[in-house]
């Protein structure tokens, strides 16, 4: 059995390393066992966005142990920011890791109460960033060519929206996504560029890095169908069935897919997020939510309007009414090609495969929102088996993820000074961002009542969606 076969069934094997990998790993992996233990601990304690208290505390503990003396700043509910001493007169780069888990209740390791599990690999992001932080805290950044900081952000997964709506209504947060929230709080104000990492969703036989993969953006669309309750057996004739409207609506969306442009990576996934159904009462209220994804901002706005029309038509066809609301999700992410050249050059000495510029995929993330402010890249990495966000996702190659990937990212960062010249980068403000997303989805304060179709019903808050039922990033 060869190494590729061993990797396929998840057996341990000795990684093949180039001389450069051996050298880089020796420099970067002093806390390897600590990183391995951390990954296991975070896997065992998955937390949803804005509630990653255990995860944040483990990050702080690690920093205090392996980077003593560095100031640790906290932001929002669980965010952590650590800045290495700046030498000034050069670009400042932010390394980003995401703290939260996704909701996937069918996973055997999902939290029994919340359904949370690290089936998107964010627990390994945290370890990679901490490996880099520990390294640069030890050797300094004088020879690096850029100043460096680390931001551990909450709430990348677009889930558990009922809880986040409560936080927003209480003014605890301003945005559902952790990076826009950090932008609001000024966490990224003095950075010039960002570097993120993320698990790849592919099952691969060899250690692999991915470069220049763009992501979709999305709006979040919610339709509440309103009917009239009656006895479902004795007097169904007096009722108006909201569940039937929702069923007709989801059928209409399925038929509408034929008209979606193939080049725009459109994705919708309508799910029932709340209802008042019992078996002997005609349902009077059912909510259906879907992300509306595309790599084209103007087009996902257009498709969202089609969902509005479908909701209105389906409710009218069965004698009911509907109210809809549209939330800003995340912006599409276009990886910075100049920064990518630095990481492309860094990959050459390594015995790894490189997936380079496959184009775009329909996954999304709030790295797209941050990239509206500044150049950014997100490095993909293999080391997992199973289906991302699925019931069988798991880490199978710690050596690659915790040794090779941090070493490779460090080599890429060391080359960024050559591409982050003042004329080769852009910088927008948080105010610019707010103006842009307002043009897409309306003023932030108006999102909860952005659109209202039908008449005769008061404008009232829609009930909080069931945990785990919303779309995911």
Secondary structure, 3 states (H helix, E strand, C coil): CCHHHHHHCCCCCCCCCCHHHHHHHHHHCCCHHHHHHHHHHHHHCCCCCCCCHHHHHHHHHHHHHHCCCCCEEEECCCEEEEECCCCCCCCEEEEEEECCCEECCCCCCCCCCCCEECCCCHHHHHHHHHHHHHHHHHHCCCCCCCEEEEEEECCCCCCCHHHHHHHHHCCCCCCCCHHHHHHHCCCCCCCCEEEEEEECCCCCCCCEEEEEEEEEEEEEEEEEEECECCECCCCHHHCECHHHHHHHHHHHHHHHHHHCCHHHCCEECCEEEEECCECCECCCEEEEEEEEEECCHHHHHHHHHHHHHHHHHHHHHCCCEEEEEEEEEECCECCCHHHHHHHHHHHCCCCCEEEEEEEEEEEECCHHHHHHHEEEEEEEECCEECCCCCCCCEECCHHHHHHHHHHHHHHHHCCHHHCCCHHHCCECCHHHHHHHHHHHHCCHHHHHHCCCCCCCCCCCCCCCCCCCCCCCC
